[in-house]
Amino acid sequence: MYIIPIAWLYVAVMMAVAEATNSNGTVLGAIVTFVLYGLLPVGLILYFMGAPGRKRKIRAQEAAELHHQNQTSLQPDAGGQASTDPVPPVGKEP
């Protein structure tokens, strides 16, 4: 999956080197070339490619939280309160 961005960054580095070593080129021009032709496009592509994974992760977290809330609401005495016995103990009256 990452072979294309790596290859594109290699091409951008070679373009920047050519810009820096050219008789009319400058180091600043090489940096701008690398950022505009290399880092910016690759960063955007990787960000867009990662969107489905981020969305899937958020949905899984929400489902886990909902499942956890449902499990705790079904548990008796989940609130930490002392339970009360609805049936009084059987015994002799004083």
Secondary structure, 3 states (H helix, E strand, C coil): CCHHHHHHHHHHHHHHHHHHHCCCCCHHHHHHHHHHHHHHHHHHHHHHHCHHHHHHHHHHHHHHHHHHHHHHHHCCCCCCCCCCCCCCCCCCCC
